Amino acid sequence: MKKLIYYFLSVILIISVCSCSKHTDEVITKDETIVVDAKKALTGTFVDFWGKESWSKQEWENQFQEMKEIGMNTAIIQFVSYGDNTYFNSTNTFTTTKYPNALSSLLAAANAKAISVFIGLYFNDEYWDNQTNIDWLKLHADRCISIATEINSQFGKDPAFKGWYIPHEPEPNAYNSAELVAVFKDNLVNKISDKLHSFDSKPVSIAAFFNSGLTSPTRLKDFMTELCKCNLQIIMLQDGVGVNHVALDQVGTYYSEADNGLYENTSYSGEFWTDLETFSEAPQGAVTIDRIKSQLLAEMPTSHITKAVSYQYYSDMCPTGPGGSDASWLRYYYLDFIKSLQ
């Protein structure tokens, strides 16, 4: 009996893997798309260029096709310039390694597959030691503005390019007072976003995070009340489940308080998205569909949340990505789950 069960499961896995496009230049003939309720399922994901610097348009099309097949219509590029690397045709002097065709290939594929793209700007890991360093924040705001100016010049009219992402992630433990949030707002976020809005009206987004061991739900509420004073149109909250920053039975309380902080007695009229972690850092191993469903059930009822994006599809759900068979199984069961919602 067990042998029959194992055989059956193996067949399902093979079918699941084969149904997802491989990252070759083979032309995809199918164009299946599933439309999901944005209040019940994931409709986007973060993407990056690590290991994908030389991906062709076709390879990105394959990836976006896989995403569309599970209801995702949005890709948030975490950054187009990171550390010493820049992933488009840039003349900046603060990075030395350039991959001039990476972003153009991604955008061409996004247009072919009707994927909305948010472009993340410049990020350097020194941020974590300089979150309240005014001179550092000003310098890196200028670097983001330099990158954004080039992006706007080259891709500003691209139909797939729908918004911007500031990759500096704020959190209430570092910005633990109204004054410190104002340091972040005045010297980084608003310097960047004011410049971006001088180009056009594309929305500007950011992704905050929290750690329940350092921050209470009330403290998160106070932080979000201050953060929404920034010139932002979309504020995401990383749920922290994957990095063990919060327990599943607590995450709903934190989201409720974050929602209150954004919309009670404030003038914030932007959107609130959840950034749902589909991985597990400790203990490492496969994430179950039950955990993903529990995260969605805890976070999506929050009154003002309009969209759930994952971190991230390629690593955690793509059968040809680094997640291998674990990703294949998660994608298979997730697809079964969202079909049950139809």
Sine and cosine of phi, psi and omega as CSV:
sin_phi,cos_phi,sin_psi,cos_psi,sin_omega,cos_omega
0.00,0.00,-0.70,0.71,0.00,-1.00
-0.88,0.47,-0.63,0.77,0.00,-1.00
-0.88,0.48,-0.63,0.78,0.03,-1.00
-0.91,0.41,-0.64,0.77,0.02,-1.00
-0.90,0.43,-0.72,0.69,0.00,-1.00
-0.89,0.46,-0.62,0.79,0.03,-1.00
-0.90,0.44,-0.70,0.72,0.00,-1.00
-0.88,0.47,-0.71,0.71,0.02,-1.00
-0.90,0.44,-0.61,0.79,0.01,-1.00
-0.90,0.44,-0.64,0.77,0.02,-1.00
-0.90,0.44,-0.68,0.73,0.03,-1.00
-0.87,0.50,-0.69,0.72,-0.03,-1.00
-0.90,0.45,-0.68,0.73,0.01,-1.00
-0.88,0.47,-0.69,0.72,0.03,-1.00
-0.88,0.48,-0.67,0.74,-0.01,-1.00
-0.88,0.48,-0.71,0.70,-0.02,-1.00
-0.91,0.41,-0.69,0.72,-0.05,-1.00
-0.92,0.39,-0.45,0.89,-0.02,-1.00
-0.96,0.28,-0.26,0.97,0.00,-1.00
-0.98,-0.19,0.70,-0.72,-0.11,-0.99
-0.92,0.40,0.66,-0.75,0.07,-1.00
-0.99,0.12,0.41,-0.91,-0.03,-1.00
-1.00,0.06,0.95,0.32,0.13,-0.99
-0.81,-0.58,-0.03,-1.00,0.04,-1.00
-1.00,0.00,0.27,0.96,0.07,-1.00
-0.90,0.44,0.72,-0.69,-0.04,-1.00
-0.96,0.27,0.73,-0.69,0.05,-1.00
-1.00,0.07,0.77,-0.64,-0.02,-1.00
-0.99,-0.15,-0.43,0.90,-0.01,-1.00
-1.00,0.06,0.34,-0.94,0.01,-1.00
-0.58,-0.82,0.80,0.60,-0.03,-1.00
-0.97,0.25,0.63,-0.77,0.04,-1.00
-0.63,-0.78,0.68,-0.74,0.09,-1.00
-0.90,-0.43,0.69,-0.72,0.03,-1.00
-0.97,-0.23,0.82,-0.57,-0.05,-1.00
-0.90,-0.43,0.32,-0.95,0.09,-1.00
-0.95,0.30,0.88,-0.47,-0.08,-1.00
-0.91,0.42,-0.23,0.97,0.07,-1.00
-1.00,-0.03,0.01,1.00,-0.06,-1.00
-0.78,-0.62,-0.21,0.98,-0.12,-0.99
-0.50,-0.86,0.18,-0.98,0.03,-1.00
-0.95,0.30,0.71,-0.71,0.05,-1.00
-0.82,-0.58,0.21,0.98,0.04,-1.00
-0.21,-0.98,0.08,-1.00,0.00,-1.00
-0.39,-0.92,0.40,-0.92,0.17,-0.98
-0.98,0.21,0.53,-0.85,0.10,-0.99
-0.73,-0.68,0.32,-0.95,0.06,-1.00
-0.56,-0.83,0.07,-1.00,-0.04,-1.00
-0.97,-0.26,0.11,0.99,0.01,-1.00
-0.90,0.43,0.88,-0.47,-0.05,-1.00
0.97,0.23,0.01,1.00,-0.03,-1.00
-0.84,-0.54,0.30,0.95,-0.08,-1.00
-0.85,0.52,-0.51,0.86,-0.07,-1.00
-0.93,-0.36,0.26,0.97,0.04,-1.00
-0.86,0.51,0.65,-0.76,0.07,-1.00
-0.99,0.14,0.17,-0.99,0.10,-0.99
-0.84,0.55,-0.66,0.75,-0.03,-1.00
-0.90,0.43,-0.63,0.78,0.03,-1.00
-0.90,0.44,-0.66,0.75,0.07,-1.00
-0.92,0.38,-0.59,0.81,0.07,-1.00
-0.87,0.49,-0.67,0.74,0.03,-1.00
-0.86,0.51,-0.70,0.71,0.01,-1.00
-0.89,0.45,-0.72,0.70,-0.02,-1.00
-0.92,0.38,-0.55,0.84,0.06,-1.00
-0.89,0.45,-0.70,0.72,0.05,-1.00
-0.85,0.53,-0.69,0.73,-0.01,-1.00
-0.89,0.46,-0.70,0.72,-0.01,-1.00
-0.88,0.48,-0.55,0.84,-0.03,-1.00
-0.93,0.38,-0.27,0.96,0.08,-1.00
-0.89,-0.46,0.37,0.93,0.17,-0.99
1.00,-0.02,0.16,0.99,-0.01,-1.00
-1.00,-0.03,0.75,-0.66,-0.02,-1.00
-0.81,-0.59,0.11,0.99,-0.09,-1.00
-0.71,-0.71,0.70,-0.72,0.09,-1.00
-0.83,-0.55,0.81,-0.58,0.04,-1.00
-0.96,-0.28,0.93,-0.36,0.04,-1.00
-0.97,0.26,0.87,-0.48,-0.11,-0.99
-0.87,0.50,-0.67,0.75,0.13,-0.99
-0.27,-0.96,0.59,-0.81,0.10,-0.99
-0.99,-0.13,-0.03,1.00,0.08,-1.00
-0.52,-0.86,0.84,-0.55,-0.11,-0.99
-0.63,-0.78,0.81,-0.58,0.01,-1.00
0.85,0.53,-0.91,-0.42,-0.03,-1.00
-0.97,-0.23,0.17,0.99,-0.08,-1.00
-0.89,-0.45,0.62,-0.78,0.10,-0.99
-0.74,-0.67,0.69,-0.72,-0.20,-0.98
-0.95,-0.31,0.56,0.83,0.14,-0.99
-0.40,-0.92,0.02,-1.00,-0.07,-1.00
-0.98,0.22,1.00,0.05,-0.11,-0.99
-0.90,-0.43,0.53,-0.85,0.07,-1.00
-0.96,-0.28,0.26,0.97,-0.05,-1.00
-0.88,0.47,0.43,-0.90,-0.04,-1.00
-0.97,-0.24,0.00,1.00,-0.04,-1.00
-0.99,-0.15,-0.03,1.00,0.20,-0.98
-0.79,-0.62,0.45,-0.89,-0.05,-1.00
-0.92,-0.40,-0.40,0.92,-0.02,-1.00
-0.98,-0.18,0.86,-0.50,-0.05,-1.00
-0.88,-0.48,0.68,-0.73,0.12,-0.99
-0.88,-0.47,1.00,0.04,-0.23,-0.97
-0.91,0.41,-0.35,0.94,-0.11,-0.99
-0.96,-0.28,-0.03,1.00,-0.12,-0.99
-0.88,0.47,-0.80,0.59,-0.06,-1.00
-0.92,0.38,-0.64,0.77,-0.03,-1.00
-0.90,0.44,-0.60,0.80,0.04,-1.00
-0.91,0.41,-0.67,0.74,0.01,-1.00
-0.89,0.45,-0.72,0.69,-0.04,-1.00
-0.91,0.40,-0.61,0.79,0.04,-1.00
-0.88,0.47,-0.66,0.75,0.04,-1.00
-0.93,0.38,-0.63,0.78,0.02,-1.00
-0.88,0.47,-0.63,0.78,0.07,-1.00
-0.91,0.42,-0.65,0.76,-0.01,-1.00
-0.92,0.40,-0.50,0.87,-0.08,-1.00
-0.94,-0.34,0.19,0.98,0.05,-1.00
0.83,0.56,0.75,0.66,0.07,-1.00
-0.97,-0.25,0.76,-0.65,0.07,-1.00
-0.99,0.12,0.74,-0.67,-0.10,-1.00
-0.90,-0.44,0.76,-0.65,0.19,-0.98
-0.96,-0.26,0.77,-0.64,-0.09,-1.00
-0.98,-0.21,0.87,-0.49,0.09,-1.00
-0.99,0.14,0.49,-0.87,-0.14,-0.99
-1.00,-0.10,-0.67,-0.74,-0.08,-1.00
-1.00,-0.07,0.64,-0.77,0.06,-1.00
-0.60,-0.80,0.60,-0.80,0.07,-1.00
-0.72,-0.69,0.68,-0.74,-0.07,-1.00
-0.91,0.42,-0.19,0.98,0.09,-1.00
-0.87,0.48,-0.30,0.95,0.01,-1.00
-0.80,0.61,-0.64,0.77,-0.11,-0.99
-0.90,0.43,-0.37,0.93,0.07,-1.00
-0.98,-0.19,0.04,1.00,-0.10,-0.99
-0.70,-0.71,0.46,0.89,-0.11,-0.99
-0.88,0.48,-0.47,0.88,0.01,-1.00
-0.88,-0.48,0.30,0.95,0.03,-1.00
-1.00,0.06,0.97,-0.25,-0.14,-0.99
-0.86,0.50,-0.72,0.70,-0.01,-1.00
-0.88,0.47,-0.66,0.75,0.01,-1.00
-0.91,0.42,-0.70,0.71,0.00,-1.00
-0.87,0.49,-0.66,0.75,0.02,-1.00
-0.90,0.44,-0.69,0.72,0.01,-1.00
-0.87,0.49,-0.70,0.72,-0.06,-1.00
-0.98,0.20,-0.40,0.92,0.20,-0.98
-0.90,0.44,-0.67,0.74,0.03,-1.00
-0.89,0.46,-0.62,0.78,0.03,-1.00
-0.92,0.39,-0.65,0.76,0.08,-1.00
-0.88,0.47,-0.65,0.76,0.02,-1.00
-0.90,0.44,-0.65,0.76,0.05,-1.00
-0.87,0.49,-0.72,0.70,0.03,-1.00
-0.90,0.44,-0.71,0.71,-0.04,-1.00
-0.89,0.46,-0.62,0.78,0.00,-1.00
-0.89,0.46,-0.67,0.74,0.04,-1.00
-0.92,0.38,-0.67,0.74,0.02,-1.00
-0.87,0.50,-0.71,0.70,-0.01,-1.00
-0.89,0.46,-0.65,0.76,0.00,-1.00
-0.90,0.44,-0.64,0.77,-0.08,-1.00
-1.00,0.03,-0.56,0.83,-0.17,-0.98
-0.77,-0.64,0.11,0.99,-0.11,-0.99
-0.83,0.56,-0.51,0.86,-0.02,-1.00
-0.99,-0.12,0.07,1.00,-0.03,-1.00
-0.91,0.42,0.79,-0.62,-0.07,-1.00
-0.87,0.50,-0.53,0.85,-0.03,-1.00
-0.97,0.24,-0.34,0.94,-0.08,-1.00
-0.98,0.19,0.97,-0.25,-0.14,-0.99
-0.95,-0.32,-0.27,0.96,-0.05,-1.00
-0.11,-0.99,0.07,-1.00,-0.04,-1.00
-0.91,-0.42,0.40,-0.92,0.07,-1.00
-0.72,-0.69,0.82,-0.58,0.10,-1.00
-1.00,-0.01,0.90,-0.43,-0.18,-0.98
-0.99,0.16,0.06,1.00,0.02,-1.00
-1.00,0.10,0.89,-0.45,-0.14,-0.99
-1.00,-0.07,0.92,-0.39,0.01,-1.00
-1.00,0.06,0.46,-0.89,0.04,-1.00
-0.52,-0.86,0.46,-0.89,-0.17,-0.98
-0.95,0.32,-0.27,0.96,0.03,-1.00
-0.96,0.28,-0.64,0.77,0.05,-1.00
-0.98,0.21,-0.68,0.74,-0.01,-1.00
-0.98,-0.19,0.95,0.31,-0.20,-0.98
-0.99,-0.12,0.38,0.92,0.10,-0.99
-0.42,-0.91,0.31,-0.95,0.04,-1.00
-0.87,0.50,-0.58,0.81,-0.02,-1.00
-0.92,0.40,-0.65,0.76,-0.02,-1.00
-0.96,0.29,-0.59,0.81,0.11,-0.99
-0.88,0.47,-0.60,0.80,0.03,-1.00
-0.90,0.43,-0.55,0.83,0.08,-1.00
-0.88,0.48,-0.71,0.70,0.03,-1.00
-0.90,0.43,-0.70,0.71,-0.02,-1.00
-0.89,0.45,-0.78,0.62,-0.16,-0.99
-0.97,0.25,-0.51,0.86,-0.13,-0.99
-0.98,-0.21,-0.24,0.97,0.03,-1.00
-0.80,-0.60,-0.93,0.37,-0.19,-0.98
-0.87,0.50,-0.80,0.59,-0.09,-1.00
-0.95,0.31,-0.50,0.86,0.12,-0.99
-0.86,0.51,-0.69,0.73,-0.01,-1.00
-0.95,0.31,-0.79,0.61,-0.12,-0.99
-0.92,0.40,-0.57,0.82,0.06,-1.00
-0.88,0.48,-0.63,0.78,0.04,-1.00
-0.93,0.37,-0.68,0.74,0.00,-1.00
-0.87,0.49,-0.63,0.78,-0.01,-1.00
-0.97,0.23,-0.17,0.99,0.13,-0.99
-0.97,0.23,-0.31,0.95,0.04,-1.00
-0.99,0.17,-0.78,0.63,-0.06,-1.00
-0.20,-0.98,-0.26,-0.96,-0.09,-1.00
-0.98,-0.22,0.31,0.95,0.02,-1.00
-0.85,0.53,0.66,-0.75,-0.01,-1.00
-0.93,0.36,0.49,-0.87,0.04,-1.00
-0.93,-0.38,0.73,-0.69,-0.08,-1.00
-0.82,-0.57,0.28,-0.96,0.06,-1.00
-0.46,-0.89,0.35,-0.94,0.02,-1.00
-0.81,-0.58,0.94,-0.34,0.05,-1.00
-1.00,0.08,0.27,-0.96,0.09,-1.00
-0.59,-0.80,0.15,-0.99,0.00,-1.00
-0.49,-0.87,0.29,-0.96,0.09,-1.00
-0.76,-0.65,0.88,-0.48,-0.08,-1.00
-0.90,0.43,-0.35,0.94,0.05,-1.00
-0.96,0.27,-0.28,0.96,-0.04,-1.00
-0.89,-0.45,-0.30,0.95,-0.16,-0.99
-0.69,-0.73,0.78,-0.62,0.07,-1.00
-0.99,0.14,0.31,-0.95,0.08,-1.00
-0.83,0.56,-0.63,0.78,0.01,-1.00
-0.91,0.42,-0.64,0.77,0.02,-1.00
-0.91,0.41,-0.61,0.80,0.07,-1.00
-0.90,0.44,-0.66,0.75,0.05,-1.00
-0.85,0.53,-0.73,0.68,-0.01,-1.00
-0.89,0.46,-0.64,0.77,0.01,-1.00
-0.89,0.45,-0.71,0.70,-0.02,-1.00
-0.91,0.41,-0.53,0.85,0.07,-1.00
-0.88,0.48,-0.60,0.80,0.02,-1.00
-0.98,0.17,-0.64,0.77,-0.04,-1.00
-0.88,0.47,-0.59,0.81,-0.07,-1.00
-0.96,0.28,-0.01,1.00,0.15,-0.99
-0.98,0.21,-0.22,0.98,0.06,-1.00
-0.93,0.36,0.36,-0.93,0.06,-1.00
-0.98,0.20,0.97,0.25,-0.04,-1.00
-0.77,-0.63,0.57,-0.82,0.04,-1.00
-0.95,-0.32,-0.28,0.96,0.06,-1.00
-0.65,-0.76,0.82,-0.57,0.11,-0.99
-0.89,-0.45,0.87,-0.49,0.07,-1.00
-0.99,-0.15,0.43,-0.90,0.11,-0.99
-0.82,-0.58,0.85,-0.52,0.08,-1.00
-0.94,0.33,0.77,-0.63,-0.12,-0.99
-0.97,0.25,-0.33,0.94,0.11,-0.99
0.97,0.24,0.04,1.00,-0.05,-1.00
-0.93,0.36,-0.65,0.76,-0.04,-1.00
-0.92,0.40,-0.55,0.84,0.00,-1.00
-0.99,-0.11,0.21,0.98,0.02,-1.00
0.86,0.52,0.60,0.80,0.09,-1.00
-1.00,0.09,-0.23,0.97,-0.01,-1.00
-0.37,-0.93,0.54,-0.84,0.06,-1.00
-0.99,0.14,0.47,-0.88,-0.01,-1.00
-0.84,0.54,-0.58,0.81,-0.04,-1.00
-0.98,0.19,-0.04,1.00,0.05,-1.00
-0.95,-0.33,-0.37,0.93,-0.20,-0.98
-0.88,0.47,-0.57,0.82,0.01,-1.00
-0.89,0.46,-0.62,0.79,0.03,-1.00
-0.90,0.44,-0.67,0.74,0.02,-1.00
-0.90,0.43,-0.64,0.77,0.01,-1.00
-0.93,0.38,-0.62,0.78,0.03,-1.00
-0.88,0.47,-0.67,0.74,0.01,-1.00
-0.94,0.33,-0.59,0.81,0.07,-1.00
-0.89,0.47,-0.66,0.75,0.04,-1.00
-0.88,0.47,-0.69,0.72,0.04,-1.00
-0.88,0.47,-0.65,0.76,0.01,-1.00
-0.89,0.45,-0.59,0.81,-0.02,-1.00
-0.97,0.26,-0.58,0.82,-0.23,-0.97
-0.88,-0.48,-0.18,0.98,0.05,-1.00
-1.00,0.01,0.86,-0.51,0.09,-1.00
0.85,0.52,0.59,0.81,0.09,-1.00
-0.76,-0.65,0.15,-0.99,0.05,-1.00
-0.97,-0.24,0.20,0.98,-0.04,-1.00
-0.93,0.37,0.81,-0.59,0.01,-1.00
-0.85,-0.53,0.20,0.98,0.00,-1.00
-0.99,0.14,-0.15,-0.99,-0.04,-1.00
-1.00,-0.10,0.37,-0.93,0.06,-1.00
-0.83,-0.55,0.87,-0.49,0.02,-1.00
-0.90,-0.44,0.46,-0.89,0.19,-0.98
-0.98,-0.18,0.68,-0.74,0.07,-1.00
-0.97,-0.26,0.99,-0.11,-0.18,-0.98
-1.00,-0.03,0.82,-0.57,-0.06,-1.00
-1.00,0.09,0.87,-0.49,-0.04,-1.00
-0.98,-0.18,0.31,0.95,0.00,-1.00
-0.86,-0.51,0.05,-1.00,0.08,-1.00
-0.65,-0.76,0.84,-0.54,0.01,-1.00
-1.00,0.09,-0.65,0.76,-0.03,-1.00
-0.44,-0.90,0.85,-0.53,-0.08,1.00
-0.96,0.29,0.64,-0.77,0.00,-1.00
-0.93,0.37,0.48,-0.88,0.00,-1.00
0.51,-0.86,-0.03,-1.00,-0.07,-1.00
-0.92,0.38,0.68,-0.74,0.11,-0.99
-1.00,0.04,0.70,-0.71,-0.03,-1.00
-1.00,0.02,0.40,-0.92,0.07,-1.00
-0.89,0.45,-0.52,0.85,0.02,-1.00
-0.88,0.47,-0.59,0.81,0.04,-1.00
-0.93,0.38,-0.68,0.73,0.03,-1.00
-0.87,0.49,-0.70,0.71,0.02,-1.00
-0.89,0.46,-0.63,0.78,0.03,-1.00
-0.91,0.42,-0.64,0.77,0.05,-1.00
-0.89,0.46,-0.73,0.68,0.01,-1.00
-0.88,0.47,-0.69,0.73,-0.02,-1.00
-0.91,0.41,-0.51,0.86,0.00,-1.00
-0.98,0.17,-0.55,0.84,-0.16,-0.99
-0.99,-0.15,-0.63,0.78,-0.15,-0.99
-0.94,0.34,-0.48,0.88,0.05,-1.00
-0.91,0.41,-0.27,0.96,0.04,-1.00
-0.77,0.64,0.77,-0.64,-0.31,-0.95
-0.85,0.53,-0.63,0.78,-0.12,-0.99
-0.99,-0.14,-0.06,1.00,-0.01,-1.00
-0.93,0.37,0.78,-0.63,-0.03,-1.00
-0.91,-0.41,-0.20,0.98,-0.08,-1.00
-0.39,-0.92,0.58,-0.82,0.11,-0.99
-0.88,-0.48,0.82,-0.58,0.09,-1.00
-0.88,-0.47,0.45,-0.89,-0.06,-1.00
-0.96,-0.29,0.42,-0.91,0.23,-0.97
-0.84,-0.54,0.98,-0.20,-0.27,0.96
-0.55,-0.83,0.32,-0.95,-0.12,-0.99
-0.87,0.50,-0.77,0.64,-0.15,-0.99
-0.86,0.51,-0.69,0.73,-0.04,-1.00
-0.96,0.27,-0.54,0.84,-0.24,-0.97
-0.92,-0.39,-0.31,0.95,-0.05,-1.00
-0.76,-0.65,-0.14,0.99,-0.04,-1.00
-1.00,0.04,0.87,-0.49,-0.04,-1.00
-0.88,0.48,-0.46,0.89,0.00,-1.00
-0.99,-0.11,0.11,0.99,0.06,-1.00
-1.00,-0.02,-0.19,-0.98,-0.07,-1.00
-0.93,0.37,-0.29,0.96,-0.01,-1.00
-0.97,0.25,-0.29,0.96,0.08,-1.00
0.83,0.56,-0.71,-0.71,-0.09,-1.00
-0.91,0.41,-0.53,0.85,0.05,-1.00
-0.88,0.48,-0.68,0.74,0.03,-1.00
-0.91,0.41,-0.61,0.79,0.03,-1.00
-0.87,0.50,-0.72,0.70,0.00,-1.00
-0.91,0.41,-0.67,0.74,-0.01,-1.00
-0.90,0.44,-0.68,0.73,0.03,-1.00
-0.89,0.46,-0.68,0.74,-0.01,-1.00
-0.86,0.51,-0.77,0.64,-0.04,-1.00
-0.95,0.31,-0.53,0.85,0.06,-1.00
-0.92,0.39,-0.67,0.74,0.05,-1.00
-0.87,0.48,-0.66,0.76,0.05,-1.00
-0.88,0.48,-0.64,0.77,0.01,-1.00
-0.90,0.44,-0.76,0.65,-0.07,-1.00
-0.95,0.33,-0.45,0.89,0.09,-1.00
-0.92,0.39,-0.51,0.86,0.03,-1.00
-0.93,0.36,-0.31,0.95,0.01,-1.00
-0.99,0.10,-0.22,0.97,-0.10,-1.00
-0.94,0.33,0.00,0.00,0.00,0.00
